[in-house]
Protein backbone atom coordinates (compact mmCIF):
# COMPACT_ATOMS: atom_id res chain seq x y z
CA UNK A 1 0.00 0.00 0.00
CA UNK A 2 2.76 2.47 0.94
CA UNK A 3 4.77 1.37 -2.08
CA UNK A 4 1.84 2.02 -4.41
CA UNK A 5 1.16 5.47 -2.96
CA UNK A 6 4.84 6.36 -3.20
CA UNK A 7 4.99 5.34 -6.86
CA UNK A 8 1.79 7.27 -7.58
CA UNK A 9 3.25 10.35 -5.90
CA UNK A 10 6.43 10.00 -7.94
CA UNK A 11 4.43 9.66 -11.17
CA UNK A 12 2.39 12.73 -10.26
CA UNK A 13 5.56 14.67 -9.48
CA UNK A 14 7.23 13.65 -12.74
CA UNK A 15 4.10 14.16 -14.79
CA UNK A 16 3.18 17.56 -13.40
CA UNK A 17 4.99 19.39 -16.19
CA UNK A 18 6.42 17.46 -19.10
CA UNK A 19 8.44 20.41 -20.38
CA UNK A 20 10.17 21.09 -17.05
CA UNK A 21 12.85 18.80 -15.70
CA UNK A 22 13.05 18.38 -11.93
CA UNK A 23 16.60 17.02 -12.00
CA UNK A 24 19.24 19.24 -10.45
CA UNK A 25 21.97 20.06 -12.95
CA UNK A 26 25.71 20.05 -12.20
CA UNK A 27 25.98 23.80 -11.68
CA UNK A 28 22.94 23.66 -9.41
CA UNK A 29 24.60 20.86 -7.41
CA UNK A 30 27.69 23.02 -7.00
CA UNK A 31 25.61 25.98 -5.81
CA UNK A 32 23.60 23.77 -3.44
CA UNK A 33 26.79 22.38 -1.92
CA UNK A 34 28.24 25.87 -1.41
CA UNK A 35 25.02 27.06 0.23
CA UNK A 36 24.93 23.94 2.41
CA UNK A 37 28.50 24.47 3.63
CA UNK A 38 28.00 28.19 4.27
CA UNK A 39 24.78 27.64 6.26
CA UNK A 40 26.39 24.87 8.35
CA UNK A 41 29.53 26.89 9.08
CA UNK A 42 27.58 30.04 9.98
CA UNK A 43 25.18 28.12 12.24
CA UNK A 44 28.12 26.34 13.88
CA UNK A 45 29.90 29.61 14.63
CA UNK A 46 26.70 31.23 15.92
CA UNK A 47 25.92 28.10 17.95
CA UNK A 48 29.39 28.04 19.49
CA UNK A 49 29.26 31.73 20.40
CA UNK A 50 25.70 31.44 21.76
CA UNK A 51 26.51 28.30 23.76
CA UNK A 52 29.68 29.89 25.15
CA UNK A 53 27.77 33.04 26.08
CA UNK A 54 25.03 31.21 28.00
CA UNK A 55 27.43 28.45 29.19
CA UNK A 56 25.12 25.74 27.87
CA UNK A 57 26.22 23.12 25.34
CA UNK A 58 22.59 22.21 24.64
CA UNK A 59 22.04 25.64 23.08
CA UNK A 60 25.07 25.05 20.84
CA UNK A 61 23.64 21.72 19.74
CA UNK A 62 20.16 23.16 19.08
CA UNK A 63 21.58 26.03 17.02
CA UNK A 64 23.72 23.72 14.89
CA UNK A 65 20.80 21.28 14.47
CA UNK A 66 18.54 24.15 13.36
CA UNK A 67 21.20 25.21 10.86
CA UNK A 68 21.38 21.64 9.56
CA UNK A 69 17.61 21.48 9.00
CA UNK A 70 17.56 24.90 7.32
CA UNK A 71 20.42 23.82 5.05
CA UNK A 72 18.58 20.61 4.17
CA UNK A 73 15.40 22.51 3.34
CA UNK A 74 17.38 24.90 1.16
CA UNK A 75 19.53 22.36 -0.68
CA UNK A 76 17.92 18.91 -0.84
CA UNK A 77 14.79 19.62 -2.93
CA UNK A 78 15.51 20.34 -6.60
CA UNK A 79 14.37 23.97 -6.47
CA UNK A 80 14.00 25.69 -9.86
CA UNK A 81 17.01 27.88 -9.06
CA UNK A 82 19.16 24.73 -9.12
CA UNK A 83 17.75 23.59 -12.49
CA UNK A 84 18.62 26.57 -14.69
CA UNK A 85 21.40 24.91 -16.74
CA UNK A 86 20.02 21.60 -18.02
CA UNK A 87 22.29 19.23 -19.90
CA UNK A 88 21.55 19.19 -23.62
CA UNK A 89 21.78 15.57 -24.70
CA UNK A 90 22.49 14.64 -28.28
CA UNK A 91 19.51 13.27 -30.15
CA UNK A 92 19.71 9.65 -31.23
CA UNK A 93 20.32 9.22 -34.94
CA UNK A 94 18.66 5.83 -34.98
CA UNK A 95 19.69 2.24 -34.33
CA UNK A 96 21.67 2.03 -37.58
CA UNK A 97 24.09 4.81 -36.64
CA UNK A 98 24.23 4.43 -32.84
CA UNK A 99 27.31 2.62 -31.55
CA UNK A 100 26.61 -0.89 -30.26
CA UNK A 101 26.12 -1.22 -26.55
CA UNK A 102 28.45 -3.23 -24.34
CA UNK A 103 25.69 -5.79 -23.80
CA UNK A 104 25.24 -6.29 -27.55
CA UNK A 105 28.99 -6.70 -28.03
CA UNK A 106 29.15 -9.27 -25.21
CA UNK A 107 26.24 -11.21 -26.73
CA UNK A 108 27.95 -11.23 -30.13
CA UNK A 109 31.15 -12.57 -28.55
CA UNK A 110 29.20 -15.28 -26.72
CA UNK A 111 27.46 -16.34 -29.92
CA UNK A 112 30.75 -16.34 -31.76
CA UNK A 113 32.38 -18.51 -29.05
CA UNK A 114 29.43 -20.92 -29.05
CA UNK A 115 29.66 -21.38 -32.84
CA UNK A 116 33.36 -22.27 -32.64
SERO-4910 file (N, C-alpha, C, O; in steps of 0.05 Angstrom, whole numbers):
BEGIN
 pado doro    nc1    nc2    nc3   cac1   cac2   cac3    cc1    cc2    cc3    oc1    oc2    oc3
  Unk    A     16    -24      0      0      0      0     17     25      0     13     44    -16
  Unk    A     38     26     18     55     49     19     72     51     -7     78     73    -17
  Unk    A     80     28    -17     95     27    -42     80     38    -65     90     53    -82
  Unk    A     54     31    -67     37     40    -88     33     71    -86     35     85   -106
  Unk    A     28     81    -62     23    109    -59     49    125    -65     47    147    -76
  Unk    A     72    114    -58     97    127    -64    102    129    -94    110    149   -104
  Unk    A     96    106   -108    100    107   -137     80    125   -151     87    138   -171
  Unk    A     55    127   -140     36    145   -152     44    174   -147     41    191   -165
  Unk    A     55    180   -124     65    207   -118     88    214   -137     89    236   -147
  Unk    A    106    195   -141    129    200   -159    119    205   -187    130    223   -201
  Unk    A     99    189   -196     89    193   -223     75    221   -226     78    234   -246
  Unk    A     61    229   -205     48    255   -205     68    277   -206     65    297   -220
  Unk    A     90    273   -190    111    293   -190    125    296   -216    130    318   -226
  Unk    A    131    273   -229    145    273   -255    126    283   -277    135    297   -295
  Unk    A    101    276   -275     82    283   -296     69    310   -293     52    318   -309
  Unk    A     77    326   -273     64    351   -268     70    371   -290     53    388   -296
  Unk    A     93    370   -302    100    388   -324    120    373   -342    143    370   -334
  Unk    A    111    365   -365    128    349   -382    151    366   -393    172    354   -400
  Unk    A    148    392   -396    169    408   -408    190    416   -387    212    424   -395
  Unk    A    184    414   -361    203    422   -341    216    397   -328    202    378   -320
  Unk    A    243    398   -327    257    376   -314    261    383   -285    269    405   -278
  Unk    A    257    363   -267    261    368   -239    288    356   -229    292    353   -205
  Unk    A    306    350   -247    332    340   -240    351    364   -236    351    383   -252
  Unk    A    366    363   -214    385    385   -209    409    381   -227    420    360   -229
  Unk    A    417    403   -241    439    401   -259    466    404   -243    465    409   -219
  Unk    A    488    401   -257    514    401   -244    521    428   -232    532    429   -210
  Unk    A    514    450   -245    520    476   -234    502    481   -209    510    492   -189
  Unk    A    477    471   -211    459    473   -188    469    457   -164    466    465   -141
  Unk    A    480    433   -170    492    417   -148    515    432   -135    518    431   -110
  Unk    A    531    445   -151    554    460   -140    544    483   -122    554    487   -100
  Unk    A    524    498   -132    512    520   -116    499    509    -91    502    522    -69
  Unk    A    485    487    -92    472    475    -69    493    467    -48    489    471    -24
  Unk    A    515    456    -57    536    448    -38    549    472    -25    554    471     -1
  Unk    A    553    493    -40    565    517    -28    546    529     -7    554    536     15
  Unk    A    520    531    -14    500    541      5    499    524     30    498    534     52
  Unk    A    500    497     26    499    479     48    522    483     67    519    485     91
  Unk    A    546    485     56    570    489     73    569    516     87    576    518    111
  Unk    A    561    537     73    560    564     85    540    564    109    546    574    130
  Unk    A    516    553    104    496    553    125    505    537    149    502    545    172
  Unk    A    518    514    144    528    497    167    550    512    182    551    511    207
  Unk    A    568    524    168    591    538    182    580    562    197    588    566    220
  Unk    A    563    578    186    552    601    200    536    592    224    539    604    246
  Unk    A    519    572    221    504    562    245    522    551    266    516    553    290
  Unk    A    544    538    258    562    527    278    576    549    293    579    547    317
  Unk    A    585    570    279    598    592    293    579    606    311    585    612    334
  Unk    A    554    612    301    534    625    318    527    607    342    525    616    365
  Unk    A    524    581    337    518    562    359    541    561    380    535    560    404
  Unk    A    566    561    371    588    561    390    588    586    407    591    585    431
  Unk    A    585    609    393    585    635    408    562    636    428    565    644    451
  Unk    A    538    628    418    514    629    435    517    609    459    511    617    481
  Unk    A    526    585    454    530    566    475    551    575    495    548    570    519
  Unk    A    573    588    485    594    598    503    583    621    520    589    623    544
  Unk    A    566    638    507    555    661    522    537    652    545    539    663    567
  Unk    A    520    633    539    501    624    560    511    601    576    498    591    595
  Unk    A    536    591    570    549    569    584    531    544    584    526    531    604
  Unk    A    520    538    560    502    515    557    508    501    531    502    513    510
  Unk    A    518    477    531    524    462    507    499    455    492    500    452    467
  Unk    A    477    451    506    452    444    493    443    466    473    433    460    451
  Unk    A    448    491    480    441    513    462    458    512    437    449    517    414
  Unk    A    484    504    440    501    501    417    491    479    399    489    483    374
  Unk    A    483    457    410    473    434    395    447    442    380    444    437    356
  Unk    A    429    455    394    403    463    382    408    483    358    394    481    338
  Unk    A    426    501    362    432    521    340    444    507    316    436    513    293
  Unk    A    462    489    320    474    474    298    454    456    284    453    454    260
  Unk    A    437    443    301    416    426    289    396    442    273    388    433    252
  Unk    A    389    466    283    371    483    267    384    491    241    370    492    220
  Unk    A    410    497    242    424    504    217    424    481    198    422    485    173
  Unk    A    428    457    208    428    433    191    401    430    177    400    425    153
  Unk    A    379    433    192    352    430    180    346    452    160    334    447    139
  Unk    A    355    476    166    351    498    146    367    492    121    357    496     99
  Unk    A    392    483    124    408    476    101    396    454     85    396    455     60
  Unk    A    385    434     98    372    412     83    347    422     68    343    415     45
  Unk    A    331    439     81    308    450     67    316    468     43    302    469     23
  Unk    A    339    481     45    348    498     23    361    482      0    359    491    -23
  Unk    A    374    460      6    391    447    -14    381    420    -23    389    412    -46
  Unk    A    366    405     -8    358    378    -17    337    378    -39    341    364    -58
  Unk    A    315    393    -36    296    392    -59    308    405    -84    324    424    -82
  Unk    A    300    395   -107    310    407   -132    295    433   -139    278    433   -157
  Unk    A    301    454   -124    287    479   -129    293    489   -158    314    482   -169
  Unk    A    275    504   -170    280    514   -197    306    530   -200    317    530   -222
  Unk    A    315    543   -179    340    558   -181    364    539   -186    384    548   -197
  Unk    A    362    514   -178    383    495   -182    381    480   -209    397    462   -215
  Unk    A    360    486   -225    355    472   -250    356    491   -274    342    486   -293
  Unk    A    372    511   -272    372    531   -294    391    525   -317    389    538   -338
  Unk    A    409    505   -314    428    498   -335    426    468   -342    444    453   -336
  Unk    A    404    460   -355    400    432   -360    421    422   -381    431    438   -398
  Unk    A    427    397   -379    446    385   -398    431    380   -424    409    370   -424
  Unk    A    443    388   -446    431    384   -472    443    358   -484    466    357   -493
  Unk    A    426    337   -484    436    311   -494    433    311   -524    415    324   -536
  Unk    A    450    296   -537    450    293   -566    426    275   -573    422    254   -560
  Unk    A    412    282   -594    390    265   -603    401    240   -616    422    240   -629
  Unk    A    386    218   -612    394    193   -625    390    195   -655    370    205   -664
  Unk    A    409    184   -670    406    184   -699    392    159   -709    387    157   -733
  Unk    A    387    141   -692    373    117   -700    390     92   -694    414     95   -689
  Unk    A    379     69   -694    394     45   -687    416     38   -707    435     24   -700
  Unk    A    413     47   -732    433     41   -752    460     55   -746    481     45   -751
  Unk    A    458     80   -736    482     96   -733    492     97   -704    515    105   -699
  Unk    A    476     89   -685    485     89   -657    506     67   -653    504     46   -665
  Unk    A    526     73   -636    546     52   -631    534     29   -615    515     33   -600
  Unk    A    544      5   -620    532    -18   -605    538    -16   -575    559     -6   -567
  Unk    A    519    -25   -560    522    -24   -531    541    -47   -522    546    -65   -537
  Unk    A    551    -44   -498    569    -65   -487    555    -92   -485    567   -112   -489
  Unk    A    529    -91   -478    514   -116   -476    512   -130   -503    515   -154   -505
  Unk    A    507   -114   -524    505   -126   -551    532   -138   -560    532   -159   -572
  Unk    A    553   -124   -554    580   -134   -561    586   -160   -546    596   -179   -557
  Unk    A    579   -161   -520    583   -185   -504    566   -208   -515    576   -231   -517
  Unk    A    542   -203   -523    525   -224   -535    536   -234   -561    536   -258   -566
  Unk    A    547   -216   -577    559   -225   -603    583   -242   -598    587   -262   -612
  Unk    A    599   -235   -578    623   -251   -571    615   -279   -561    627   -299   -568
  Unk    A    594   -280   -544    584   -306   -534    575   -323   -557    581   -347   -559
  Unk    A    559   -311   -576    549   -327   -598    572   -336   -616    572   -359   -626
  Unk    A    592   -319   -619    615   -327   -635    631   -350   -622    640   -368   -636
  Unk    A    634   -349   -596    648   -370   -581    632   -396   -582    643   -418   -583
  Unk    A    605   -394   -581    589   -418   -581    589   -432   -608    587   -456   -610
  Unk    A    592   -416   -630    593   -428   -657    619   -442   -661    620   -462   -676
  Unk    A    641   -433   -649    667   -445   -653    670   -470   -637    691   -483   -638
***
